Amino acid sequence: DLDVDCLQDGTTLWSKGSSEGWYFRSKSSGLTWRKWWGRSLLAHIGLELILYLALYYIIKAGRLALDDEDRENLDKLINYFRENLAGMGKEMTFLLGFYVSNIVKRWWDTYKTLPWPDSLVAISHALVDFKNEKSMEFCRTILRYCMLSYILCIRRLSKALKKMFPNDKSLIKAKVATRKELLIIEKQGELSRVWWIPISWCMTMIKSSKENKFVPSEQKILIDQLAKFQVKLEGVDTFDFVILPPLYRQVVRFAVWIYFFMSLIGSQTMLSDPTTYIPIFLILKFIFFFGWLEVAEAIENPFGNDADDFHICQLVSR
């Protein structure tokens, strides 16, 4: 059964987490300085920008140390790089923009696919006859099996949830499953691969609920909600198998790094250019391009432990 630890004042306590953790992560909880800095642009690309500018000024200083003939030859090289890089800017914008848009779309689609048990709970309250003696136990068992399937499916993907439930003993301790239930599932295969078995148990329980008078009528509505819950979990599972081709990511990163490596030469100032000590436009391009790359890297794997990843543990606790 799903008997959680109950306090005398009526509140519930779960050793694995608190429902307040989910709302603490929300935007309405406020943004502290520490949160802002950890997710700021400076924290992500500030060091890389400083190192990049250091290389720029090293090349600039080396150019000033050359004699007139060598400096003239270097100016020709700078002009050659500048002319060819001018056309590559638009191509790089398209390539990187298309890549990041696909990453963001995949990230948001993954989050929308995550099932929430709220609808199942609300419909259970509408359909289950709680006047029956064991109807509350029936309802709690249905919801516990759904949460067990949820955890078993996502634990394989989420590092945070794997840390929250590192082994079968932790599932038993959290009262999400019993030892007997886990043994039955393990006979059918690895827990993370047969996560759907507890949902099938729910289907069987609902099938006999009319005879036991737990759900006097409209069992199909409850079954439909369970089926939707399973379909969403299958969608989350699919995101782990169908990934963006690694070659696509390698091409984008290679193109960006090569472009800015050549920009170290192409962005050097010549005698005919206005005197500028800070390469403003090079800095802006660096922030735009590498900022986009950081966005993609931050949400590429939403089941990690970073601040911008899905807060699966808090969601499960909720």
C-alpha positions in Angstrom: 0.0 0.0 0.0 0.9 3.7 -0.2 0.8 4.6 3.4 3.2 7.5 3.8 4.5 8.7 7.2 1.7 10.8 8.7 2.2 13.3 11.5 -0.3 14.0 14.2 -1.2 17.4 12.8 -2.3 15.9 9.5 0.7 16.9 7.4 2.7 14.3 5.5 6.4 13.8 5.5 8.2 11.9 2.7 11.9 11.1 3.5 12.9 11.5 -0.2 11.9 15.1 -0.6 9.3 17.8 -0.2 6.6 19.1 -2.5 7.8 22.7 -1.6 11.0 21.9 -3.5 9.1 22.1 -6.8 7.7 25.6 -6.1 11.1 26.8 -4.7 12.5 26.2 -8.2 9.7 28.2 -9.8 10.1 31.7 -11.1 7.7 33.0 -8.4 10.2 32.0 -5.7 12.4 35.0 -6.6 15.9 35.3 -8.2 18.8 35.6 -5.8 22.2 36.9 -6.7 23.7 33.4 -6.6 21.0 32.0 -8.9 21.4 34.9 -11.3 25.2 34.6 -11.5 25.1 30.8 -12.0 22.8 31.2 -14.9 24.3 34.5 -16.4 26.1 34.9 -19.6 29.3 36.0 -17.9 29.4 32.8 -15.8 29.1 30.7 -19.0 31.4 32.4 -21.5 33.3 35.0 -19.5 36.5 33.0 -19.1 36.4 31.9 -22.8 36.0 35.5 -23.9 39.0 36.7 -21.8 41.2 33.9 -23.2 40.1 34.7 -26.7 40.8 38.4 -26.3 44.2 37.5 -24.8 45.0 35.6 -28.0 43.8 38.6 -30.1 46.1 41.0 -28.3 49.1 38.6 -28.5 48.7 38.5 -32.3 48.2 42.3 -32.3 51.4 42.8 -30.3 53.3 40.4 -32.5 52.2 42.4 -35.6 53.5 45.7 -34.1 56.8 44.1 -33.5 57.3 43.2 -37.2 59.3 45.3 -39.6 57.5 47.3 -42.3 57.9 44.6 -45.0 56.6 41.8 -42.9 53.8 44.0 -41.6 52.8 44.7 -45.1 52.6 41.0 -46.0 50.6 40.4 -42.8 48.2 43.1 -43.7 47.6 41.4 -47.1 46.8 38.2 -45.1 44.5 40.1 -42.8 42.7 41.6 -45.7 42.4 38.2 -47.4 40.9 36.6 -44.2 38.6 39.6 -43.7 37.1 39.4 -47.3 36.4 35.7 -47.0 35.0 35.8 -43.5 32.5 38.5 -44.4 30.5 36.0 -46.4 30.8 33.2 -43.9 29.0 35.2 -41.2 25.5 34.7 -42.7 26.2 31.0 -43.2 27.4 30.6 -39.7 24.3 32.4 -38.4 22.0 30.1 -40.3 23.9 26.9 -39.3 24.0 27.8 -35.6 20.5 29.2 -35.5 19.0 26.1 -37.1 21.0 23.8 -34.7 19.9 25.7 -31.5 16.3 26.0 -32.6 16.2 22.2 -33.0 17.8 21.7 -29.6 15.3 24.1 -27.9 12.3 22.5 -29.7 13.4 19.0 -28.6 14.0 20.3 -25.0 10.5 21.7 -24.8 8.8 18.7 -26.5 10.5 16.4 -23.9 9.2 18.5 -21.0 5.7 18.5 -22.5 5.8 14.8 -22.9 6.5 14.2 -19.1 3.2 12.9 -17.7 1.7 14.5 -14.6 -0.5 12.3 -12.4 -2.8 15.2 -11.5 -5.6 14.4 -14.0 -5.5 10.8 -12.9 -5.9 11.8 -9.2 -8.8 14.1 -10.0 -10.6 11.5 -12.1 -10.0 8.9 -9.4 -11.7 11.2 -6.9 -14.7 11.5 -9.3 -15.1 7.8 -10.1 -13.9 5.9 -7.1 -16.6 5.2 -4.5 -14.9 6.1 -1.2 -17.8 4.8 0.8 -16.5 1.3 0.1 -14.2 0.1 2.9 -11.1 -0.6 0.8 -11.7 2.0 -1.9 -9.0 4.4 -0.5 -6.4 1.5 -0.6 -7.5 0.8 -4.2 -7.0 4.4 -5.2 -3.7 4.8 -3.5 -2.4 1.6 -5.0 -3.3 2.7 -8.5 -1.5 6.0 -8.1 1.5 4.3 -6.5 1.9 1.9 -9.4 1.8 4.9 -11.8 4.5 6.7 -9.8 6.5 3.4 -9.7 6.4 3.2 -13.5 7.3 6.9 -13.7 10.3 6.5 -11.6 11.5 3.3 -13.2 11.2 4.8 -16.7 12.9 8.1 -16.0 15.5 6.9 -13.5 17.5 5.4 -16.4 17.6 8.9 -18.1 17.9 11.2 -15.1 21.1 11.5 -13.2 19.3 13.3 -10.4 16.6 10.7 -10.1 19.2 7.9 -10.2 20.9 9.6 -7.2 17.5 9.9 -5.4 16.7 6.2 -6.0 20.1 4.5 -6.5 18.8 1.0 -5.9 15.8 -1.2 -5.3 16.1 -0.7 -1.5 15.6 3.0 -1.9 12.3 2.3 -3.7 11.1 0.1 -0.9 12.2 2.6 1.8 10.3 5.4 0.1 7.3 3.1 0.0 6.9 3.4 -3.8 7.2 -0.4 -4.1 7.3 -3.6 -2.1 10.0 -6.2 -2.2 7.6 -8.7 -3.6 6.5 -6.4 -6.4 10.0 -5.6 -7.5 10.9 -9.3 -7.6 7.9 -9.9 -9.9 9.0 -7.1 -12.2 12.6 -8.3 -12.2 11.5 -11.8 -13.4 10.4 -10.1 -16.6 13.6 -8.2 -17.3 15.6 -5.1 -16.2 13.5 -2.7 -14.2 14.2 0.2 -16.5 13.2 -1.8 -19.5 9.9 -3.2 -18.2 8.7 0.0 -16.4 5.2 -0.4 -17.9 4.4 -3.6 -15.8 2.9 -1.6 -12.8 0.6 0.2 -15.2 -0.6 -3.2 -16.5 -1.4 -4.1 -12.9 -3.5 -1.0 -12.7 -5.4 -2.0 -15.7 -6.1 -5.4 -14.2 -7.3 -3.8 -10.9 -9.6 -1.5 -12.7 -11.0 -4.4 -14.7 -12.2 -6.0 -11.5 -13.1 -2.7 -9.7 -16.8 -3.0 -10.8 -17.2 -6.3 -9.2 -15.6 -5.0 -6.0 -17.7 -1.8 -6.2 -14.6 0.4 -6.0 -15.4 2.0 -9.4 -19.2 1.4 -9.9 -19.2 2.7 -13.5 -17.2 4.4 -16.3 -14.1 2.3 -15.8 -13.1 3.1 -19.3 -12.5 6.7 -18.4 -9.9 5.7 -15.8 -8.4 3.2 -18.2 -8.1 5.9 -20.9 -6.2 8.1 -18.4 -3.8 5.3 -17.6 -3.3 4.6 -21.3 -2.4 8.3 -21.8 0.0 8.2 -18.9 1.7 5.2 -20.4 1.9 6.8 -23.9 3.6 9.9 -22.4 6.1 7.8 -20.6 6.8 5.9 -23.9 7.4 9.3 -25.5 9.9 10.2 -22.9 11.6 6.8 -23.3 11.7 7.4 -27.1 13.7 10.6 -26.7 16.5 8.6 -25.2 16.6 6.2 -28.2 16.1 8.8 -31.0 18.8 11.4 -30.5 20.2 14.2 -32.6 23.1 12.8 -34.8 26.4 13.5 -33.0 27.9 14.4 -36.4 25.5 17.4 -36.6 26.8 18.7 -33.2 30.4 18.1 -34.2 30.0 20.0 -37.5 28.4 23.0 -35.7 31.1 23.2 -33.0 33.9 22.7 -35.5 32.6 25.4 -37.8 32.2 28.0 -34.9 35.7 27.3 -33.6 37.3 27.5 -37.0 35.4 30.7 -37.8 36.6 32.5 -34.7 40.1 31.1 -35.0 40.4 32.7 -38.4 38.7 35.9 -37.0 41.7 36.4 -34.8 43.6 37.3 -37.9 40.7 38.8 -40.0 39.7 41.2 -37.2 43.1 42.7 -36.7 43.2 46.4 -37.5 45.3 47.8 -40.4 46.7 51.2 -41.0 43.7 52.2 -43.1 41.2 51.4 -40.4 40.1 53.8 -37.6 42.3 53.4 -34.5 40.4 51.1 -32.0 41.9 49.5 -29.0 39.0 47.2 -28.2 37.6 44.9 -31.0 34.0 45.7 -30.2 32.4 43.9 -33.1 34.5 40.8 -32.6 33.4 40.7 -29.0 29.8 41.0 -29.9 30.0 38.2 -32.5 31.8 36.0 -29.9 29.0 36.7 -27.3 26.3 36.0 -29.9 27.7 32.8 -31.3 29.1 31.2 -28.2 26.1 32.3 -26.2 24.0 30.3 -28.6 26.3 27.3 -28.2 26.0 27.6 -24.5 22.2 27.6 -24.7 22.4 24.4 -26.7 24.8 22.7 -24.4 22.8 23.8 -21.3 19.6 22.1 -22.4 21.0 19.4 -24.7 20.5 16.8 -21.9 17.6 18.0 -19.8 17.9 15.1 -17.4 21.1 16.2 -15.8 21.9 18.0 -12.5 22.4 21.5 -13.8 20.2 24.4 -12.8 18.6 24.6 -16.3 17.8 20.9 -16.4 14.4 19.4 -15.5 13.9 19.3 -11.8 12.8 15.7 -11.8 13.4 15.0 -8.1 11.3 18.0 -7.0 8.6 17.0 -9.5 8.5 13.4 -8.2 8.4 14.7 -4.6 5.5 17.0 -5.6 
